[in-house]
Amino acid sequence: MVETMTREQRMVLTIAVLASFVSFLDGTVVNVALPAIAGELGGGLSTQQWVVDAYLVTLGAFILVAGSLSDVFGRVVVLRVGLIGFGITSVAIAAAPTAEFLIVARAVQGIAGALLVPSSLALITSTFRGPAQARAIGIWTGATTIAIIAGPLIGGVFVDTLSWRLAFLVNVLPIAVTMWLLVRLGHHDHRRPDARVDIVGAVLCAVGLGGVVFALIEQPNLGWASPVIWLPGLIGAAAFVGFIVRQRLARDPMMPLDLFRSRNFWAGNLATVFVYAALSLNGFVVSVYLQQGAGLSATLAGLASLPSTLLMILLSSRMGALAGRYGPRLFMTLGPVLMAIGSLLLLSVRDDFDYWTQVLPGIALFGLGLTATVSPLTAAVLGAIETERSGIASAVNNAVSRVAGLLAIAAVSAVVGGSLDLDGFHRAAIVTAALMLLGAAASFLGIRNHLSRTD
């Protein structure tokens, strides 16, 4: 029970939740604000994609660097720098005069966000042990996933009642509280004297992701035959291959490939690819379509996800505890299956739109499946690796989830057929369901319960 935690454990868990909450909340609050941003600053679907993916490109590329930075400078120091950077860039985004300025600020914010999540999880795994660790991770994943789901609701209220700009300032208070708690904690920071930061690997990763994403987002406008499209795509693919080679040869790699020798680690990350690609695709498409297609206000579009939020609040810590007792495989298999069924229920959405009969059943089932999946998935991946390597293990898993989401958003135009109309919405629901079923299959075939960390 939470009441049996020590003062230090409670404070570490609170800090980890708040710091990660900031990053996750800002990553999703933007979805419901996209139509308002495009309305004021200009731009079509590709600009909306860039507002989301500019953040995810740098987040996915530098979240691995953050794991190494935590080893070099200490987790608390990296957390502080990330929080300060996130606060400054939030103000810049709120003041953005043009779409181009906003996109650049979002990219810089992604770097700051990359410093938050790995250090937060590493604090948890270094402070908690055994079943208490599984429960703590369950609380952390529940709180951060609530941020992912509640982001559209919070953003919608700000867009309708105040301004989309103020929606990016909602994280100022949790940043201030977290900074104050870090001072109160007085935690002894852990550093590795022999740790190094793989700058070459970071550059290769950023170029690889940026090139591929640019090609995916802009190809509907220029076509694959244009050198402006295929050349960056080719450079990006080559850079990403170079990144993998670099990780194999580097003395102190940012993504040690030997982590993937653990069955639950590679299987968990494979499931992460499919599940989080589906989550990102679903979140983007539902938030935008409910406003532009179904004609809902930003607040009502955000409220559409409320059933999932309530389920996360009620059940997340319980799911984490159950996964710690019975193993993660069952939860990681059934959860994505439920989400796939929930996605397919969205095919009932018609031009004569009705939220209660066409959207609510799918959203509720999707939320139940999400609640059953996220805590066991995180626990399975981190539990497969030695505690002293928890920082880099959490960084790799978070990078995998963000890159999966990044590529899913970049491919939105291809998925929906160039226009997010009703037919495009239905196509996205089918693709989401297919990705979820692949995630369920990866979990069922790959995950094993109660493996030792050397398996």
N, C-alpha and C positions, 0 to 999 in steps of 0.2 A: 504494500500500500504506500501511497505517496507520503502519508504521515510518518512513516518510519525512516524517511530520508534524513540524512544529516543536514545541517545548515548549509554546508558547502555544496552538497549535492543539489539541494533545492535551488540555490543561487545559480549554480552552473547550468541546470536545466532551464531556468528562467532566461538566463542570458542566451543560451543556445537557441531557444524558441524565438525570442524577440529578434535576435540578429538575423536568423534565417527568415523569419516572418517578413521582415523588411524587404528582402530580396524577392521572395516568392510573391508577395502582395503587389509590388510594383510591376512584376512581370506579367500579371494578369489584369490589373486594374486598367491597363491600357486598352484591352480588347473592346470594352464597351464604349470607350471614348473615341475609337477610330473614326466613326462617321462624323462626329463633331470636329475632330482634328482636320479631317479632309475638307469639311465644309468651310472652316475658317482659313486654313493655310493652303488649300488646294491639293489636287492629286486624286487619282483613282485607286483601284485595287492594289496596284503595284506600290504606291506610296504607303498605303495601309500595311502592306506586307513588310516594307522596309522599316516602318516605325517599330514593329515587333521584332524583326530579325536583326536589326542593327544591334539591339541589346543582346540577343541570343548568340550572335556571332562572336562577340568579344567575351561574353560570359562563358561560352563553350570552350573557346581557345585558351582563356587565361585561368579557368578554374583549376586546371592541372598545375599551372605555375603556382597557384595559391597554395596547393598542397606542399610544394617544395619550399615556398616562402615561409610557411608555418614551421617547417623543420629548421630553417635557417635562422629566423628572427623570433620565433615563438608564436603560439596561437593567439595569445591575448594581444600582442602588438599588431598582428595582421588584422585581427578583428577591429581594433581601434581605427587603423588606417582605412579599412573598408567602410566602416560606418561614417567617418568624416567625408570620405570621397563620395559616398552615396548621397549624403545630405547636400553637399555642394552641387552635384549634378542634378539633383531633384529640383533645386531652385532654378538652375539654368534651363531645364526643360519647361518649367512653369512659365518662364519668361521668353520662350523661343519666339522670335519674330517671323521665321520662315520654316517651311517643312524641312529644308536642308539642314538648318541649324538644329532643329529638333532631332533629326536622325543622327547627326554627329554627337549630340549630347547624350542620346540614348546609347550610342556605342561606347562612349567613355563611362557611362554609368554601369554598363555591363562589366567593365574591368573592376570597378569597385564592388559590384555584386559578387563577382567571382571570389573575392577575398572572404566573404561571409560564411557561406555554407560549409565548406570543408573544415574550417577551423571550429565551427559550432559543433559539428558531429564528432570531431576528434576530441573536443572537451568532454562530451558525453561518454564516449567509449573509453577514455582514460580515467574517468571518475567512477563509473558504474561497472559492476561485474555480474555475471550470471543472469538469473531471471530479472534482477533489478535493471540490468542493462536493456533487456528486451522490452520491459515496461517503459523505461525512459525513452527508448527509441520510438515506441508506440505513441507516447505523448507528443514527442517532437514531430513525428510524421503527421499525426493528427492535426496539430496546431498549424504546421506549415501547409498542409493540404487544404485546411480551412482557408488559409490565406489565398491559395490558388483559386478556390471556388468562390470565396467572398469578394475577391477583387472586383469582378464585374458589378456586383451589387453596390459596393462602395463607390466605384467609379460612376455608376449610373446616377446615383443620388447627387453627386457633385456636378455631373454634366447637366442635369435637368434643373437643379436649384441654384447653382452657383456658376461654375465654369469648369471645363475639362482641365484647365491649367491647375486649378486648386486640387484636383484629384491626385496630382503628383506630389503634393505636399503632405499627404496624410501620414507619411512615414516619419515626419520630423519628430513627433512626440516619442514613438518607440525608439528612435535612434538616441534621443536624449536620455531616456530611461535606461537603455542598455549601457551607454557610456558611464552613467552614474553607478550602475551595478558592478561594472568592471572595476571601478575604483574601490568599491566596498568589498569586492571579493578578495582582493589581495592574494590572488592565485599565483603560485610559483610556476613561472613559465618554463616550458620544456623546449630545449634547443638541441639539435644534433650538430656537434662541432664539425663533422665531416660532410655535412649536407651542402649541395650546390644547386644553383638554379640553371636549368637548361634553356638558355635564351634562344639558341638556334632552333630547338624543338618548338618553342612557343611561336616563333616567327613562321615556321613551316606550317604549324597547325592553323594559325590565323589566316595565312594566305590560302591554305587549302580550303578552309570553310568559306572564306569570303569569296573566292573565285567560283566555287560550285553554287553558292547561294545566289550570287549575282546572275549567273547564267539561268538558274531556275526561275528567278523572279522576272527577269527582263525578257526572256525568250518569247513570251506571248506578244510582246510589242515589236520585236525585231526579227524573230524567227531563228531557228537553229543554224541556218545557212550564213547568217551574218557573223563576220569575224569578231565583232564586238561582243557576241554571245559565246561562240565556241572557243575562242582563244582564252578568255578568262576561265571558262569551264575546264579546259584542258590544263591550263597552268595550275588551277586549284586541285584537280585530281592528281597531277604529278607531285605537287607540294605535299599533299596528304600521304601519298605513297612514301615520299621522302621522310615525312614525319614518323611513319611506322618504322622505317629502316633506321632512322636516327635513334628511336627508342630502344632498338635492339643493340645498337653499337655504343651508345653514350655510357660514360662511366657512372653517371648519376642521373638516369632518365626521369623525366617528369611523369611518364606512364610506364612503370616497370612491367614488361610483358610477362615476367614470371608470376605475377599475380593471377594470370589467367590459367595457371596450372591447376588451381583449385576449382573443382567441378562446380560448386555452388556459386563461385564468383563469376565464372564465365557464363554459366547458365542464367544466373540472376541478371547479368548485364545484357544478355541477349533478350530476355523477357522485357527488360527496361526499354530497349530500343523500340519494340513493338508497342508496348503499353503507353509510353510517354509520347511517341509520335501520334498515337490515336488521341490521347488526352489533349495535346496541343491543337491538332486539327479540329477536334470537336469544339473546344473552347472558342477558337477563332471564328469558326463558321456559325455556330449557334449565336454568339454575341452579335455578330454583324448582321446575319440574316433576320433575326427577330426585330431589328430596327429597320433595316433597309428593305426587307422583303415583306415581313408581317406587319410593319408599321407601328411597332411598340415604341414607347418612350425608352430612353436609356435606363431609367429606374426600373421599369417593368421588365426590360431585358435582363437586367442584373438580378431582379427578384426571381427570375426563372430558375436560377441555380440554388435557391434557398433550401429546397428539400435535401439536396446533396449535402449542403453545409450542416444542416441539423443532424443528419445521419453521421457525419464525421465527428461532430461534437459528442454525440451520444455513445458511439461505438468504437472509436479509434483506439483508445487506450486498452479497451477490452480485447480487441483483435490482436493488439501487440502482445498482451499477456497470454492469450490462447495460442498464438504462434510460438511463443517461447516454451509452452508446455507440450504442444502436440507436433511442432515442426511447421515449417512454412509452406510445404508443397501443396497441400490441399487448398489453402487459402489463395495461393498464387495461381492456382489452376481455375478454381471456381469463380474467383473475383473477376478476371477478364471475360469469362464466359457470360456472367451476368451483365457486364458492361456492353458486350457485343449485342446481347438481346435488347438491352435498353436503347442502343443506337439504332437497331432495326425498327424499334417501335416508332422512331421519329419519321419513318417513311409514311406514317399516317397524316403528317402535316399536309394540308391542302390550301388552295387559294382562299377558301372560306375558313380562315384561321380560327382555331379555338384552343387556347392553352391547356385547359383542364382535361380535355379528352385526347388531344394530339401530342402534347409535349410533356405534361406532368408525369404520366406513367413511365415514359422512357427515362426522364431525368431522375426519378426516384430509384428505379432499378439500377441505373448507371451509378448513382451515388452509393447504393448498397454494395455494388461490386467494387467500387473504388475504395470504400472503407475496408473491405476484406483484403485488399491487395497491398496497399502502400506500406503499412507497418511490417507485415511479414516479408515483403520484398527487401526493404532496407535492412531488416535484421538478418536475412539470409545472406545478403552480399557482404555486410560488415562482419558477420559472425564467421565467415569463411576464411578470414585473414587474421594474422596475429595482431594483438592489441597495439603493439608498438608501431604497426604500419597502418593504423586505422585512418590517419589523416590522408594519406595518399589513396587508400582504398575508397574512402568516401568521396574524394575529389574525382577519381576516375568514374565512379558510378554517377555522380552528379553531372559530370561532363557528358557522359553517355546520354543521360536523360535530356540534357539541354540541346545537345547536337541532334538528337532524334526529333525533338520539337522544332528546332530550327529548320531542318530539312522538310518536315511536314508542312510548316507555314510557307516555306519557299515554293513548295509544290502545289499550293492551293489552286492557282490558276489552272494547272493541268488537271487537277482532280475535279474541279467544278465545271470545267469546260470553258474557262475564260470569263464567265459571268456568274455571280452568286445569286442566281434566281432560284425558283423552286426546284427545277430539275438539278441544278448544281448542288443545292442543299441535300437532295436525296442521294446524289452520287457521293457526296462527302460522308453521309451516314453509312452507306454501304462500305466504303473504304475504311471508315473508323471501325466498323464491326469486324472486317477482315483482319485488320491489324490486331485487334483485341484477341481474336481467335488464334492468331499466330503467337501472341504472347502467352496464352493459356497452354498451347502445345509446347512451347519452349520450357515453361515451368514444369509441366507434367513429365516430359521426357528427360529434362536436365537436372532438376532440383532433387536433392536427396536430403531426408531428415536426419539430423543428429550426426552429421559428418564431423570428423575432427578437422582442425584447421590445416592439417597436412594432406588431406585427401583432395 
